[in-house]
Amino acid sequence: MKKIIPILLAVFIFSCKGNAQKENQQQSEKEKFEINKTDKEWKAELSDAEYKVLRKAATEPAFSSPLNDIEEPGTFVCAACGNEVYKTKHKFKSGTGWPSFDRPIEGAVGLGTDNKLGYQRDEIYCARCGGHLGHVFDDGPRETTGKRYCMNGIAMDFIPDKK
């Protein structure tokens, strides 16, 4: 019994410290974006599906996005703020079920860490509003960047080039 009390006390102390650091990190992350809105404002502006992906980092079902089939020249923009994030010329068919690109528009996205599945992944978010867009993997086309920016189609809109 004497051994259990110090262990429980240590677990409690470290868990409190971790949560406080996490809250401070989340607050500083929010402050670094050009567009900052409350959760209530995002919910009012986005559809339920967009909100879940962009603000809560959910993942849309594979093969559900009409953006998978777009091949015409244009720009993919963040559905939350309109930030230009990808060009069609950098899109490729990955076979994964999500729109995939070998590179973003320079400065358009940021990288974070996602451990939700029990292992570390590189999360992609909009550099302008912080909206979750997807993840990046090292299994893209070797003849270009070798990267696969695997995006949630619901997190983007498509604007065709003017002819």
PARO-15969 format. One record per residue (C-alpha): residue number from 1; x, y, z. Coordinates in pm, 1 decimal. Last residue first. Layout:
<NUM <X Y Z>>
...
//
This chain:
<163 <-979.9 3069.4 -6953.3>>
<162 <-995.0 3153.1 -6586.1>>
<161 <-833.9 2888.2 -6368.6>>
<160 <-1079.8 2671.2 -6178.5>>
<159 <-1141.3 2744.7 -5806.8>>
<158 <-1173.1 2431.3 -5593.9>>
<157 <-1285.2 2427.1 -5230.9>>
<156 <-1098.5 2254.6 -4951.2>>
<155 <-1152.7 2095.6 -4608.6>>
<154 <-1422.9 1863.5 -4746.0>>
<153 <-1158.3 1716.3 -4979.0>>
<152 <-953.6 1595.9 -4682.2>>
<151 <-594.8 1609.5 -4796.2>>
<150 <-312.6 1357.5 -4834.8>>
<149 <3.4 1556.9 -4907.3>>
<148 <210.0 1274.9 -5051.2>>
<147 <580.8 1351.4 -5055.8>>
<146 <857.1 1202.7 -5273.8>>
<145 <919.2 1554.0 -5406.7>>
<144 <909.0 1494.0 -5783.3>>
<143 <1030.4 1173.5 -5956.7>>
<142 <978.3 982.7 -5630.9>>
<141 <601.0 1034.9 -5646.3>>
<140 <458.6 1027.5 -5293.5>>
<139 <526.6 775.8 -5014.3>>
<138 <684.1 1005.8 -4754.4>>
<137 <354.8 1106.8 -4591.0>>
<136 <177.8 1436.7 -4526.0>>
<135 <-148.1 1467.3 -4333.8>>
<134 <-487.9 1636.0 -4371.2>>
<133 <-641.5 1983.7 -4392.2>>
<132 <-689.7 2089.2 -4029.2>>
<131 <-780.3 2458.8 -4012.1>>
<130 <-515.4 2684.8 -3859.5>>
<129 <-660.9 3003.0 -4011.6>>
<128 <-386.0 3139.6 -4242.6>>
<127 <-124.0 2863.5 -4236.1>>
<126 <-388.5 2602.2 -4315.0>>
<125 <-300.2 2277.9 -4138.4>>
<124 <-109.7 1965.0 -4235.3>>
<123 <-48.5 1697.0 -3972.1>>
<122 <270.9 1493.2 -3969.4>>
<121 <199.0 1156.6 -3811.4>>
<120 <319.9 1005.1 -3483.3>>
<119 <180.9 676.3 -3359.2>>
<118 <-108.8 583.9 -3133.4>>
<117 <-378.2 685.7 -3379.4>>
<116 <-427.1 1032.0 -3228.8>>
<115 <-55.7 1121.0 -3226.0>>
<114 <-70.3 1419.1 -3464.5>>
<113 <224.5 1655.9 -3496.3>>
<112 <208.3 1988.6 -3676.6>>
<111 <305.5 2124.3 -4013.8>>
<110 <195.2 2451.7 -4171.3>>
<109 <31.9 2532.7 -4500.8>>
<108 <26.8 2816.7 -4752.7>>
<107 <391.0 2928.3 -4728.8>>
<106 <479.3 2792.3 -5074.0>>
<105 <177.8 2642.1 -5250.4>>
<104 <162.1 2281.5 -5137.0>>
<103 <364.0 1987.3 -5271.3>>
<102 <322.4 1634.5 -5410.3>>
<101 <-56.7 1651.1 -5396.4>>
<100 <-325.3 1402.6 -5297.7>>
<99 <-705.3 1425.7 -5294.9>>
<98 <-827.0 1137.8 -5076.0>>
<97 <-926.8 782.6 -5166.9>>
<96 <-582.5 626.2 -5127.9>>
<95 <-524.6 550.6 -5496.8>>
<94 <-253.5 815.1 -5508.6>>
<93 <-376.0 991.0 -5819.7>>
<92 <-171.1 1309.2 -5850.2>>
<91 <-211.3 1680.5 -5780.6>>
<90 <80.5 1921.2 -5828.1>>
<89 <-57.2 2075.5 -6150.9>>
<88 <-394.3 2111.4 -5977.0>>
<87 <-248.3 2376.8 -5747.1>>
<86 <-259.6 2360.5 -5366.6>>
<85 <-314.6 2587.2 -5060.4>>
<84 <-480.8 2912.9 -5166.2>>
<83 <-635.7 3058.1 -4848.1>>
<82 <-1014.5 3082.3 -4885.3>>
<81 <-1079.8 3098.3 -4509.4>>
<80 <-1268.3 2787.3 -4396.0>>
<79 <-1279.5 2587.1 -4719.5>>
<78 <-902.1 2625.0 -4762.1>>
<77 <-832.6 2673.9 -5131.6>>
<76 <-756.3 2436.9 -5419.8>>
<75 <-638.1 2621.7 -5728.0>>
<74 <-699.2 2560.6 -6094.6>>
<73 <-617.4 2363.0 -6404.6>>
<72 <-864.2 2081.0 -6476.1>>
<71 <-794.7 1740.7 -6319.0>>
<70 <-1066.6 1718.0 -6055.7>>
<69 <-1165.7 1358.7 -5979.6>>
<68 <-1065.4 1341.2 -5612.9>>
<67 <-1230.0 1680.6 -5551.7>>
<66 <-1569.7 1506.2 -5558.9>>
<65 <-1481.6 1377.2 -5212.5>>
<64 <-1614.8 1050.6 -5068.6>>
<63 <-1340.7 810.7 -5187.0>>
<62 <-1212.5 765.7 -4830.5>>
<61 <-1443.1 883.4 -4551.6>>
<60 <-1363.7 1229.8 -4412.8>>
<59 <-1102.4 1255.5 -4139.8>>
<58 <-1160.9 1448.8 -3816.2>>
<57 <-921.8 1724.0 -3707.8>>
<56 <-1171.1 1904.1 -3478.7>>
<55 <-1170.5 2247.5 -3649.1>>
<54 <-1127.0 2166.0 -4019.3>>
<53 <-1259.5 1808.8 -4022.0>>
<52 <-1552.1 1829.8 -3779.7>>
<51 <-1637.9 2184.9 -3888.4>>
<50 <-1643.9 2092.0 -4257.1>>
<49 <-1881.0 1800.8 -4185.2>>
<48 <-2113.7 2014.9 -3971.4>>
<47 <-2116.2 2289.3 -4236.2>>
<46 <-1897.0 2588.9 -4159.1>>
<45 <-1983.7 2948.6 -4071.5>>
<44 <-2190.6 2910.1 -3751.1>>
<43 <-1964.3 2638.0 -3610.7>>
<42 <-1656.8 2852.6 -3682.2>>
<41 <-1812.8 3148.3 -3495.2>>
<40 <-1900.5 2930.1 -3193.5>>
<39 <-1546.7 2790.0 -3178.8>>
<38 <-1419.6 3144.2 -3163.0>>
<37 <-1240.0 3297.8 -3455.3>>
<36 <-879.0 3381.4 -3532.5>>
<35 <-765.6 3455.7 -3887.4>>
<34 <-403.3 3567.6 -3926.2>>
<33 <-286.3 3268.7 -3724.9>>
<32 <-21.0 3278.8 -3449.6>>
<31 <-262.1 3340.3 -3163.0>>
<30 <-438.8 3007.7 -3200.3>>
<29 <-111.6 2814.1 -3161.1>>
<28 <-27.4 3013.7 -2844.7>>
<27 <-362.8 2911.7 -2690.9>>
<26 <-318.5 2546.3 -2788.0>>
<25 <32.6 2544.6 -2638.1>>
<24 <-92.3 2698.2 -2311.3>>
<23 <-371.6 2439.3 -2289.2>>
<22 <-125.0 2155.0 -2360.3>>
<21 <117.5 2282.4 -2097.6>>
<20 <-158.9 2287.1 -1837.4>>
<19 <-269.5 1939.1 -1938.7>>
<18 <82.0 1797.2 -1909.1>>
<17 <140.4 1953.6 -1566.7>>
<16 <-179.6 1803.2 -1431.5>>
<15 <-90.0 1458.4 -1566.0>>
<14 <258.9 1476.9 -1413.6>>
<13 <129.1 1559.2 -1065.8>>
<12 <-145.6 1294.0 -1070.4>>
<11 <87.3 1018.9 -1194.5>>
<10 <342.4 1107.3 -925.6>>
<9 <76.8 1097.8 -650.5>>
<8 <-52.4 762.5 -774.1>>
<7 <300.5 620.3 -765.2>>
<6 <369.9 767.0 -421.1>>
<5 <43.3 614.2 -285.2>>
<4 <94.0 270.4 -442.5>>
<3 <424.9 193.3 -272.8>>
<2 <286.8 236.1 79.7>>
<1 <0.0 0.0 0.0>>
//
